[in-house]
Amino acid sequence: MADKAAAIVAGLGGAGNIEDVEACITRLRTEVGDPALVSENDLKAAGAHGVLTSGSVVQVVVGPEADTLADDIQDLLE
């Protein structure tokens, strides 16, 4: 799961672009510094079922593994 988390971090523009991440049932709700750095194609290649973007908020639909992925991403950001 750590590899998937790392691929999602890359798809969100890298660790430096991620300001916040939390799990919400089947989604990762993230806030990014620069939405232009987010790659929907990279996120889907990492296993995302969908990506919803509204300004600097990016929701990555990952299914029931959202909690685990959020924890793994937090570990990568520390």
C-alpha positions as CSV (number, residue, x, y, z in Angstrom):
1,M,0.0,0.0,0.0
2,A,3.0,2.3,0.6
3,D,3.8,2.2,-3.2
4,K,0.3,3.3,-4.0
5,A,0.4,6.1,-1.4
6,A,3.7,7.3,-3.0
7,A,2.2,7.3,-6.5
8,I,-0.8,9.3,-5.2
9,V,1.5,11.8,-3.6
10,A,3.3,12.2,-6.9
11,G,0.0,12.6,-8.7
12,L,-1.0,15.3,-6.3
13,G,2.1,17.3,-7.3
14,G,4.5,15.9,-4.7
15,A,4.7,16.2,-1.0
16,G,5.5,19.9,-1.1
17,N,2.2,20.6,-2.9
18,I,0.0,18.8,-0.4
19,E,-1.3,21.0,2.4
20,D,-3.8,18.7,4.0
21,V,-5.1,15.1,3.5
22,E,-7.8,13.2,5.3
23,A,-9.9,10.1,4.6
24,C,-13.7,10.3,4.1
25,I,-15.2,6.8,3.6
26,T,-14.1,6.1,0.0
27,R,-12.2,9.3,-0.8
28,L,-9.0,11.1,0.1
29,R,-9.9,14.8,0.6
30,T,-6.8,16.8,-0.1
31,E,-5.9,20.5,-0.3
32,V,-3.0,21.4,-2.6
33,G,-1.0,24.5,-2.9
34,D,-1.0,24.5,-6.7
35,P,-3.9,22.7,-8.5
36,A,-2.0,22.9,-11.8
37,L,0.6,20.4,-10.5
38,V,-2.1,17.7,-10.0
39,S,-2.2,15.0,-12.7
40,E,-5.5,13.2,-13.0
41,N,-3.9,10.7,-15.3
42,D,-1.2,9.9,-12.8
43,L,-3.8,9.5,-10.0
44,K,-5.8,7.1,-12.1
45,A,-2.7,5.2,-13.0
46,A,-2.0,4.9,-9.3
47,G,-5.4,3.2,-8.8
48,A,-7.9,6.1,-8.3
49,H,-11.4,5.4,-9.5
50,G,-12.0,9.1,-10.0
51,V,-10.7,12.6,-9.3
52,L,-12.8,15.6,-8.4
53,T,-11.2,19.0,-8.3
54,S,-12.7,22.3,-7.0
55,G,-10.1,25.0,-6.7
56,S,-7.4,23.8,-4.4
57,V,-9.5,20.9,-3.0
58,V,-8.9,17.6,-4.8
59,Q,-10.9,14.5,-3.9
60,V,-9.3,11.2,-5.0
61,V,-11.8,8.3,-5.1
62,V,-9.9,5.2,-3.9
63,G,-12.6,3.0,-2.4
64,P,-12.6,1.4,1.1
65,E,-8.8,1.7,1.5
66,A,-9.0,5.5,1.9
67,D,-8.2,5.3,5.7
68,T,-5.1,3.2,5.2
69,L,-3.9,5.3,2.3
70,A,-4.4,8.5,4.2
71,D,-2.3,7.1,7.0
72,D,0.4,6.0,4.6
73,I,0.4,9.4,2.9
74,Q,0.7,11.2,6.3
75,D,3.7,9.0,7.0
76,L,5.3,10.1,3.7
77,L,4.6,13.8,4.4
78,E,6.3,13.7,7.8
